[in-house]
């Protein structure tokens, strides 16, 4: 993977951060329905889900 691939993937991911908030909220709500998650882990779980989804979409946009 070249430096240009990494730069383009991160550029696409940063753009998608805003759009991935709603799907991350829905996924975290679904996880909380099925698994007992402490309330203090709600925000870190949601933030992590936004980052993961954005990176996945960035990778998809770059390589497919």
PDB file of N, CA, C and O in Angstrom:
ATOM      1  N   UNK A   1       0.857  -1.175   0.000  1.00  0.00           N
ATOM      2  CA  UNK A   1       0.000   0.000   0.000  1.00  0.00           C
ATOM      3  C   UNK A   1       0.898   1.232   0.000  1.00  0.00           C
ATOM      4  O   UNK A   1       1.758   1.380   0.869  1.00  0.00           O
ATOM      5  N   UNK A   2       0.702   2.088  -0.949  1.00  0.00           N
ATOM      6  CA  UNK A   2       1.545   3.269  -1.062  1.00  0.00           C
ATOM      7  C   UNK A   2       1.003   4.404  -0.195  1.00  0.00           C
ATOM      8  O   UNK A   2      -0.097   4.326   0.352  1.00  0.00           O
ATOM      9  N   UNK A   3       1.794   5.436  -0.089  1.00  0.00           N
ATOM     10  CA  UNK A   3       1.387   6.604   0.695  1.00  0.00           C
ATOM     11  C   UNK A   3       0.160   7.283   0.084  1.00  0.00           C
ATOM     12  O   UNK A   3      -0.677   7.837   0.796  1.00  0.00           O
ATOM     13  N   UNK A   4       0.069   7.232  -1.226  1.00  0.00           N
ATOM     14  CA  UNK A   4      -1.082   7.843  -1.896  1.00  0.00           C
ATOM     15  C   UNK A   4      -2.362   7.081  -1.565  1.00  0.00           C
ATOM     16  O   UNK A   4      -3.411   7.698  -1.376  1.00  0.00           O
ATOM     17  N   UNK A   5      -2.296   5.753  -1.491  1.00  0.00           N
ATOM     18  CA  UNK A   5      -3.466   4.961  -1.127  1.00  0.00           C
ATOM     19  C   UNK A   5      -3.942   5.303   0.282  1.00  0.00           C
ATOM     20  O   UNK A   5      -5.140   5.437   0.529  1.00  0.00           O
ATOM     21  N   UNK A   6      -2.992   5.442   1.197  1.00  0.00           N
ATOM     22  CA  UNK A   6      -3.344   5.779   2.581  1.00  0.00           C
ATOM     23  C   UNK A   6      -3.958   7.167   2.646  1.00  0.00           C
ATOM     24  O   UNK A   6      -4.957   7.372   3.335  1.00  0.00           O
ATOM     25  N   UNK A   7      -3.368   8.124   1.932  1.00  0.00           N
ATOM     26  CA  UNK A   7      -3.883   9.488   1.946  1.00  0.00           C
ATOM     27  C   UNK A   7      -5.293   9.563   1.363  1.00  0.00           C
ATOM     28  O   UNK A   7      -6.153  10.251   1.912  1.00  0.00           O
ATOM     29  N   UNK A   8      -5.531   8.872   0.270  1.00  0.00           N
ATOM     30  CA  UNK A   8      -6.862   8.885  -0.339  1.00  0.00           C
ATOM     31  C   UNK A   8      -7.889   8.187   0.538  1.00  0.00           C
ATOM     32  O   UNK A   8      -9.024   8.651   0.652  1.00  0.00           O
ATOM     33  N   UNK A   9      -7.504   7.076   1.161  1.00  0.00           N
ATOM     34  CA  UNK A   9      -8.424   6.372   2.059  1.00  0.00           C
ATOM     35  C   UNK A   9      -8.808   7.257   3.234  1.00  0.00           C
ATOM     36  O   UNK A   9      -9.984   7.336   3.589  1.00  0.00           O
ATOM     37  N   UNK A  10      -7.838   7.923   3.841  1.00  0.00           N
ATOM     38  CA  UNK A  10      -8.138   8.811   4.974  1.00  0.00           C
ATOM     39  C   UNK A  10      -8.958  10.021   4.535  1.00  0.00           C
ATOM     40  O   UNK A  10      -9.811  10.489   5.290  1.00  0.00           O
ATOM     41  N   UNK A  11      -8.720  10.533   3.338  1.00  0.00           N
ATOM     42  CA  UNK A  11      -9.514  11.657   2.835  1.00  0.00           C
ATOM     43  C   UNK A  11     -10.970  11.245   2.656  1.00  0.00           C
ATOM     44  O   UNK A  11     -11.878  11.969   3.066  1.00  0.00           O
ATOM     45  N   UNK A  12     -11.190  10.100   2.054  1.00  0.00           N
ATOM     46  CA  UNK A  12     -12.561   9.612   1.892  1.00  0.00           C
ATOM     47  C   UNK A  12     -13.207   9.343   3.247  1.00  0.00           C
ATOM     48  O   UNK A  12     -14.397   9.600   3.426  1.00  0.00           O
ATOM     49  N   UNK A  13     -12.438   8.831   4.195  1.00  0.00           N
ATOM     50  CA  UNK A  13     -12.971   8.510   5.523  1.00  0.00           C
ATOM     51  C   UNK A  13     -13.375   9.757   6.286  1.00  0.00           C
ATOM     52  O   UNK A  13     -14.414   9.763   6.946  1.00  0.00           O
ATOM     53  N   UNK A  14     -12.578  10.815   6.209  1.00  0.00           N
ATOM     54  CA  UNK A  14     -12.902  12.060   6.907  1.00  0.00           C
ATOM     55  C   UNK A  14     -14.207  12.640   6.376  1.00  0.00           C
ATOM     56  O   UNK A  14     -15.023  13.148   7.145  1.00  0.00           O
ATOM     57  N   UNK A  15     -14.399  12.566   5.089  1.00  0.00           N
ATOM     58  CA  UNK A  15     -15.647  13.070   4.498  1.00  0.00           C
ATOM     59  C   UNK A  15     -16.846  12.266   5.000  1.00  0.00           C
ATOM     60  O   UNK A  15     -17.926  12.824   5.193  1.00  0.00           O
ATOM     61  N   UNK A  16     -16.667  10.971   5.210  1.00  0.00           N
ATOM     62  CA  UNK A  16     -17.776  10.107   5.600  1.00  0.00           C
ATOM     63  C   UNK A  16     -18.077  10.129   7.099  1.00  0.00           C
ATOM     64  O   UNK A  16     -19.079   9.552   7.520  1.00  0.00           O
ATOM     65  N   UNK A  17     -17.241  10.776   7.919  1.00  0.00           N
ATOM     66  CA  UNK A  17     -17.470  10.803   9.362  1.00  0.00           C
ATOM     67  C   UNK A  17     -18.862  11.323   9.704  1.00  0.00           C
ATOM     68  O   UNK A  17     -19.568  10.721  10.513  1.00  0.00           O
ATOM     69  N   UNK A  18     -19.253  12.416   9.104  1.00  0.00           N
ATOM     70  CA  UNK A  18     -20.552  13.019   9.400  1.00  0.00           C
ATOM     71  C   UNK A  18     -21.705  12.107   8.993  1.00  0.00           C
ATOM     72  O   UNK A  18     -22.707  12.017   9.703  1.00  0.00           O
ATOM     73  N   UNK A  19     -21.567  11.439   7.864  1.00  0.00           N
ATOM     74  CA  UNK A  19     -22.647  10.601   7.361  1.00  0.00           C
ATOM     75  C   UNK A  19     -22.783   9.271   8.102  1.00  0.00           C
ATOM     76  O   UNK A  19     -23.827   8.624   8.019  1.00  0.00           O
ATOM     77  N   UNK A  20     -21.756   8.862   8.816  1.00  0.00           N
ATOM     78  CA  UNK A  20     -21.789   7.583   9.515  1.00  0.00           C
ATOM     79  C   UNK A  20     -22.307   7.693  10.951  1.00  0.00           C
ATOM     80  O   UNK A  20     -22.373   6.687  11.658  1.00  0.00           O
ATOM     81  N   UNK A  21     -22.676   8.895  11.392  1.00  0.00           N
ATOM     82  CA  UNK A  21     -23.180   9.061  12.756  1.00  0.00           C
ATOM     83  C   UNK A  21     -24.507   8.338  12.936  1.00  0.00           C
ATOM     84  O   UNK A  21     -24.690   7.630  13.926  1.00  0.00           O
ATOM     85  N   UNK A  22     -25.427   8.501  12.008  1.00  0.00           N
ATOM     86  CA  UNK A  22     -26.739   7.860  12.144  1.00  0.00           C
ATOM     87  C   UNK A  22     -26.650   6.330  12.119  1.00  0.00           C
ATOM     88  O   UNK A  22     -27.233   5.685  12.990  1.00  0.00           O
ATOM     89  N   UNK A  23     -25.941   5.720  11.149  1.00  0.00           N
ATOM     90  CA  UNK A  23     -25.841   4.250  11.193  1.00  0.00           C
ATOM     91  C   UNK A  23     -25.156   3.748  12.467  1.00  0.00           C
ATOM     92  O   UNK A  23     -25.536   2.708  13.005  1.00  0.00           O
ATOM     93  N   UNK A  24     -24.157   4.475  12.946  1.00  0.00           N
ATOM     94  CA  UNK A  24     -23.477   4.059  14.175  1.00  0.00           C
ATOM     95  C   UNK A  24     -24.431   4.127  15.363  1.00  0.00           C
ATOM     96  O   UNK A  24     -24.407   3.253  16.229  1.00  0.00           O
ATOM     97  N   UNK A  25     -25.268   5.157  15.408  1.00  0.00           N
ATOM     98  CA  UNK A  25     -26.247   5.278  16.487  1.00  0.00           C
ATOM     99  C   UNK A  25     -27.219   4.102  16.462  1.00  0.00           C
ATOM    100  O   UNK A  25     -27.547   3.546  17.510  1.00  0.00           O
ATOM    101  N   UNK A  26     -27.676   3.725  15.289  1.00  0.00           N
ATOM    102  CA  UNK A  26     -28.603   2.599  15.167  1.00  0.00           C
ATOM    103  C   UNK A  26     -27.931   1.276  15.540  1.00  0.00           C
ATOM    104  O   UNK A  26     -28.551   0.435  16.191  1.00  0.00           O
ATOM    105  N   UNK A  27     -26.678   1.083  15.137  1.00  0.00           N
ATOM    106  CA  UNK A  27     -25.961  -0.156  15.457  1.00  0.00           C
ATOM    107  C   UNK A  27     -25.719  -0.256  16.954  1.00  0.00           C
ATOM    108  O   UNK A  27     -25.893  -1.325  17.539  1.00  0.00           O
ATOM    109  N   UNK A  28     -25.315   0.855  17.588  1.00  0.00           N
ATOM    110  CA  UNK A  28     -25.072   0.844  19.031  1.00  0.00           C
ATOM    111  C   UNK A  28     -26.377   0.591  19.791  1.00  0.00           C
ATOM    112  O   UNK A  28     -26.377  -0.128  20.791  1.00  0.00           O
ATOM    113  N   UNK A  29     -27.481   1.169  19.334  1.00  0.00           N
ATOM    114  CA  UNK A  29     -28.773   0.908  19.979  1.00  0.00           C
ATOM    115  C   UNK A  29     -29.139  -0.570  19.864  1.00  0.00           C
ATOM    116  O   UNK A  29     -29.669  -1.155  20.809  1.00  0.00           O
ATOM    117  N   UNK A  30     -28.862  -1.170  18.719  1.00  0.00           N
ATOM    118  CA  UNK A  30     -29.153  -2.591  18.540  1.00  0.00           C
ATOM    119  C   UNK A  30     -28.270  -3.436  19.454  1.00  0.00           C
ATOM    120  O   UNK A  30     -28.743  -4.393  20.067  1.00  0.00           O
ATOM    121  N   UNK A  31     -26.989  -3.083  19.546  1.00  0.00           N
ATOM    122  CA  UNK A  31     -26.076  -3.812  20.434  1.00  0.00           C
ATOM    123  C   UNK A  31     -26.541  -3.702  21.878  1.00  0.00           C
ATOM    124  O   UNK A  31     -26.512  -4.688  22.615  1.00  0.00           O
ATOM    125  N   UNK A  32     -26.970  -2.516  22.291  1.00  0.00           N
ATOM    126  CA  UNK A  32     -27.413  -2.312  23.671  1.00  0.00           C
ATOM    127  C   UNK A  32     -28.705  -3.064  23.982  1.00  0.00           C
ATOM    128  O   UNK A  32     -28.955  -3.392  25.142  1.00  0.00           O
ATOM    129  N   UNK A  33     -29.519  -3.341  22.986  1.00  0.00           N
ATOM    130  CA  UNK A  33     -30.720  -4.133  23.203  1.00  0.00           C
ATOM    131  C   UNK A  33     -30.381  -5.595  23.465  1.00  0.00           C
ATOM    132  O   UNK A  33     -31.070  -6.261  24.239  1.00  0.00           O
ATOM    133  N   UNK A  34     -29.326  -6.101  22.827  1.00  0.00           N
ATOM    134  CA  UNK A  34     -28.995  -7.520  22.917  1.00  0.00           C
ATOM    135  C   UNK A  34     -27.933  -7.845  23.953  1.00  0.00           C
ATOM    136  O   UNK A  34     -27.865  -8.974  24.440  1.00  0.00           O
ATOM    137  N   UNK A  35     -27.107  -6.871  24.295  1.00  0.00           N
ATOM    138  CA  UNK A  35     -26.016  -7.092  25.244  1.00  0.00           C
ATOM    139  C   UNK A  35     -26.088  -6.004  26.305  1.00  0.00           C
ATOM    140  O   UNK A  35     -26.328  -4.838  25.990  1.00  0.00           O
ATOM    141  N   UNK A  36     -25.883  -6.380  27.548  1.00  0.00           N
ATOM    142  CA  UNK A  36     -25.883  -5.406  28.642  1.00  0.00           C
ATOM    143  C   UNK A  36     -24.585  -4.595  28.590  1.00  0.00           C
ATOM    144  O   UNK A  36     -23.519  -5.075  28.976  1.00  0.00           O
ATOM    145  N   UNK A  37     -24.698  -3.367  28.108  1.00  0.00           N
ATOM    146  CA  UNK A  37     -23.551  -2.475  28.007  1.00  0.00           C
ATOM    147  C   UNK A  37     -23.697  -1.404  29.089  1.00  0.00           C
ATOM    148  O   UNK A  37     -24.750  -0.774  29.184  1.00  0.00           O
ATOM    149  N   UNK A  38     -22.664  -1.187  29.906  1.00  0.00           N
ATOM    150  CA  UNK A  38     -22.755  -0.137  30.922  1.00  0.00           C
ATOM    151  C   UNK A  38     -22.960   1.240  30.276  1.00  0.00           C
ATOM    152  O   UNK A  38     -22.445   1.495  29.188  1.00  0.00           O
ATOM    153  N   UNK A  39     -23.702   2.119  30.936  1.00  0.00           N
ATOM    154  CA  UNK A  39     -23.968   3.440  30.351  1.00  0.00           C
ATOM    155  C   UNK A  39     -22.709   4.260  30.058  1.00  0.00           C
ATOM    156  O   UNK A  39     -22.697   5.063  29.126  1.00  0.00           O
ATOM    157  N   UNK A  40     -21.666   4.065  30.837  1.00  0.00           N
ATOM    158  CA  UNK A  40     -20.450   4.856  30.585  1.00  0.00           C
ATOM    159  C   UNK A  40     -19.739   4.430  29.305  1.00  0.00           C
ATOM    160  O   UNK A  40     -18.876   5.164  28.822  1.00  0.00           O
ATOM    161  N   UNK A  41     -20.072   3.267  28.735  1.00  0.00           N
ATOM    162  CA  UNK A  41     -19.461   2.794  27.502  1.00  0.00           C
ATOM    163  C   UNK A  41     -20.250   3.186  26.255  1.00  0.00           C
ATOM    164  O   UNK A  41     -19.836   2.878  25.137  1.00  0.00           O
ATOM    165  N   UNK A  42     -21.382   3.861  26.439  1.00  0.00           N
ATOM    166  CA  UNK A  42     -22.221   4.229  25.283  1.00  0.00           C
ATOM    167  C   UNK A  42     -21.463   5.170  24.328  1.00  0.00           C
ATOM    168  O   UNK A  42     -21.376   4.895  23.131  1.00  0.00           O
ATOM    169  N   UNK A  43     -20.924   6.261  24.848  1.00  0.00           N
ATOM    170  CA  UNK A  43     -20.234   7.226  23.988  1.00  0.00           C
ATOM    171  C   UNK A  43     -18.968   6.661  23.345  1.00  0.00           C
ATOM    172  O   UNK A  43     -18.786   6.837  22.140  1.00  0.00           O
ATOM    173  N   UNK A  44     -18.076   5.982  24.098  1.00  0.00           N
ATOM    174  CA  UNK A  44     -16.904   5.403  23.422  1.00  0.00           C
ATOM    175  C   UNK A  44     -17.269   4.354  22.367  1.00  0.00           C
ATOM    176  O   UNK A  44     -16.618   4.261  21.326  1.00  0.00           O
ATOM    177  N   UNK A  45     -18.313   3.567  22.644  1.00  0.00           N
ATOM    178  CA  UNK A  45     -18.754   2.564  21.675  1.00  0.00           C
ATOM    179  C   UNK A  45     -19.283   3.235  20.412  1.00  0.00           C
ATOM    180  O   UNK A  45     -18.985   2.793  19.302  1.00  0.00           O
ATOM    181  N   UNK A  46     -20.053   4.280  20.572  1.00  0.00           N
ATOM    182  CA  UNK A  46     -20.600   4.982  19.413  1.00  0.00           C
ATOM    183  C   UNK A  46     -19.494   5.684  18.628  1.00  0.00           C
ATOM    184  O   UNK A  46     -19.481   5.636  17.398  1.00  0.00           O
ATOM    185  N   UNK A  47     -18.572   6.331  19.326  1.00  0.00           N
ATOM    186  CA  UNK A  47     -17.459   7.004  18.654  1.00  0.00           C
ATOM    187  C   UNK A  47     -16.605   6.000  17.881  1.00  0.00           C
ATOM    188  O   UNK A  47     -16.219   6.254  16.740  1.00  0.00           O
ATOM    189  N   UNK A  48     -16.315   4.868  18.500  1.00  0.00           N
ATOM    190  CA  UNK A  48     -15.539   3.839  17.825  1.00  0.00           C
ATOM    191  C   UNK A  48     -16.250   3.284  16.611  1.00  0.00           C
ATOM    192  O   UNK A  48     -15.622   3.000  15.591  1.00  0.00           O
ATOM    193  N   UNK A  49     -17.566   3.127  16.717  1.00  0.00           N
ATOM    194  CA  UNK A  49     -18.348   2.617  15.592  1.00  0.00           C
ATOM    195  C   UNK A  49     -18.341   3.611  14.428  1.00  0.00           C
ATOM    196  O   UNK A  49     -18.272   3.200  13.269  1.00  0.00           O
ATOM    197  N   UNK A  50     -18.410   4.901  14.721  1.00  0.00           N
ATOM    198  CA  UNK A  50     -18.340   5.925  13.665  1.00  0.00           C
ATOM    199  C   UNK A  50     -17.001   5.843  12.946  1.00  0.00           C
ATOM    200  O   UNK A  50     -16.945   5.899  11.717  1.00  0.00           O
ATOM    201  N   UNK A  51     -15.922   5.711  13.712  1.00  0.00           N
ATOM    202  CA  UNK A  51     -14.585   5.628  13.117  1.00  0.00           C
ATOM    203  C   UNK A  51     -14.451   4.375  12.252  1.00  0.00           C
ATOM    204  O   UNK A  51     -13.950   4.445  11.130  1.00  0.00           O
ATOM    205  N   UNK A  52     -14.896   3.235  12.768  1.00  0.00           N
ATOM    206  CA  UNK A  52     -14.783   1.973  12.018  1.00  0.00           C
ATOM    207  C   UNK A  52     -15.603   2.035  10.736  1.00  0.00           C
ATOM    208  O   UNK A  52     -15.114   1.655   9.672  1.00  0.00           O
ATOM    209  N   UNK A  53     -16.833   2.506  10.822  1.00  0.00           N
ATOM    210  CA  UNK A  53     -17.671   2.592   9.622  1.00  0.00           C
ATOM    211  C   UNK A  53     -17.083   3.555   8.599  1.00  0.00           C
ATOM    212  O   UNK A  53     -17.112   3.272   7.401  1.00  0.00           O
ATOM    213  N   UNK A  54     -16.554   4.680   9.049  1.00  0.00           N
ATOM    214  CA  UNK A  54     -15.952   5.646   8.129  1.00  0.00           C
ATOM    215  C   UNK A  54     -14.732   5.061   7.435  1.00  0.00           C
ATOM    216  O   UNK A  54     -14.554   5.247   6.231  1.00  0.00           O
ATOM    217  N   UNK A  55     -13.893   4.361   8.180  1.00  0.00           N
ATOM    218  CA  UNK A  55     -12.727   3.741   7.551  1.00  0.00           C
ATOM    219  C   UNK A  55     -13.135   2.657   6.561  1.00  0.00           C
ATOM    220  O   UNK A  55     -12.532   2.534   5.496  1.00  0.00           O
ATOM    221  N   UNK A  56     -14.150   1.871   6.901  1.00  0.00           N
ATOM    222  CA  UNK A  56     -14.618   0.840   5.970  1.00  0.00           C
ATOM    223  C   UNK A  56     -15.152   1.451   4.678  1.00  0.00           C
ATOM    224  O   UNK A  56     -14.864   0.955   3.589  1.00  0.00           O
ATOM    225  N   UNK A  57     -15.922   2.518   4.795  1.00  0.00           N
ATOM    226  CA  UNK A  57     -16.441   3.186   3.590  1.00  0.00           C
ATOM    227  C   UNK A  57     -15.306   3.820   2.802  1.00  0.00           C
ATOM    228  O   UNK A  57     -15.299   3.772   1.572  1.00  0.00           O
ATOM    229  N   UNK A  58     -14.336   4.419   3.511  1.00  0.00           N
ATOM    230  CA  UNK A  58     -13.169   4.994   2.816  1.00  0.00           C
ATOM    231  C   UNK A  58     -12.400   3.945   2.054  1.00  0.00           C
ATOM    232  O   UNK A  58     -11.980   4.190   0.923  1.00  0.00           O
ATOM    233  N   UNK A  59     -12.201   2.758   2.658  1.00  0.00           N
ATOM    234  CA  UNK A  59     -11.520   1.674   1.956  1.00  0.00           C
ATOM    235  C   UNK A  59     -12.330   1.191   0.751  1.00  0.00           C
ATOM    236  O   UNK A  59     -11.782   0.916  -0.316  1.00  0.00           O
ATOM    237  N   UNK A  60     -13.632   1.096   0.946  1.00  0.00           N
ATOM    238  CA  UNK A  60     -14.495   0.670  -0.158  1.00  0.00           C
ATOM    239  C   UNK A  60     -14.422   1.654  -1.317  1.00  0.00           C
ATOM    240  O   UNK A  60     -14.305   1.246  -2.473  1.00  0.00           O
ATOM    241  N   UNK A  61     -14.491   2.955  -1.014  1.00  0.00           N
ATOM    242  CA  UNK A  61     -14.444   3.955  -2.082  1.00  0.00           C
ATOM    243  C   UNK A  61     -13.101   3.983  -2.791  1.00  0.00           C
ATOM    244  O   UNK A  61     -13.040   4.279  -3.984  1.00  0.00           O
ATOM    245  N   UNK A  62     -12.035   3.683  -2.086  1.00  0.00           N
ATOM    246  CA  UNK A  62     -10.718   3.749  -2.695  1.00  0.00           C
ATOM    247  C   UNK A  62     -10.414   2.521  -3.558  1.00  0.00           C
ATOM    248  O   UNK A  62      -9.822   2.655  -4.629  1.00  0.00           O
ATOM    249  N   UNK A  63     -10.805   1.349  -3.112  1.00  0.00           N
ATOM    250  CA  UNK A  63     -10.347   0.137  -3.776  1.00  0.00           C
ATOM    251  C   UNK A  63     -11.403  -0.583  -4.605  1.00  0.00           C
ATOM    252  O   UNK A  63     -11.076  -1.565  -5.271  1.00  0.00           O
ATOM    253  N   UNK A  64     -12.659  -0.133  -4.593  1.00  0.00           N
ATOM    254  CA  UNK A  64     -13.676  -0.807  -5.401  1.00  0.00           C
ATOM    255  C   UNK A  64     -14.353   0.115  -6.347  1.00  0.00           C
ATOM    256  O   UNK A  64     -15.234  -0.308  -7.096  1.00  0.00           O
TER     257      UNK A  64
END
